[in-house]
């Protein structure tokens, strides 16, 4: 007996992977079924462990050229390694008859096995990898610390800049005072130099007048003696 070839494109093709831990919240894996034909196709999903899984939707139809997503949820349980190869899923599909009335629940009862297209997927359970013994780093906190340090450095630079500006202004004021003081001291010195120059210029002139006067007195005295 030859089975009908599966027309639906099912992804993943062979395995449904579930990532642990499995003792906490339920874990969900997804499959997509695509109808590449021009006919409506009905599907139904079965599992070997119906109490372990919730499949939504577990039956329905896929319109031509359309895709449906199936959510397969594994209920929380204490994982038993001996069960890892026992859980399987099967996707069954049939082409909708020309006179279908959207009520496909009774179609499966009257079908012969060779009319049903079937695809099987096994379940793979993967435990989370153990965390390495490294200190946890809070990236947000690290970023905030870097920003805080940068802000402190910026404030310190601004304060140093303000101090340098004040020192520069103080130096300018001190230099201006020194210049004014120097100019004030030069004025008396210049006046003293002028007086000294005038005195030195007048000294020879006064001495000459005295000598001439004394010479005239002597000459007059001698002339008086002679007469």
PyMOL commands that set and color helices and strands:
alter all, ss='L'
color gray80, all
select helices_A, chain A and resi 81-83+107-110+113-115+139-226
alter helices_A, ss='H'
color red, helices_A
select strands_A, chain A and resi 8-11+15-19+27-35+41-47+53-56+59-62+67-74+88-95+117-126
alter strands_A, ss='S'
color yellow, strands_A
deselect
rebuild
show_as cartoon
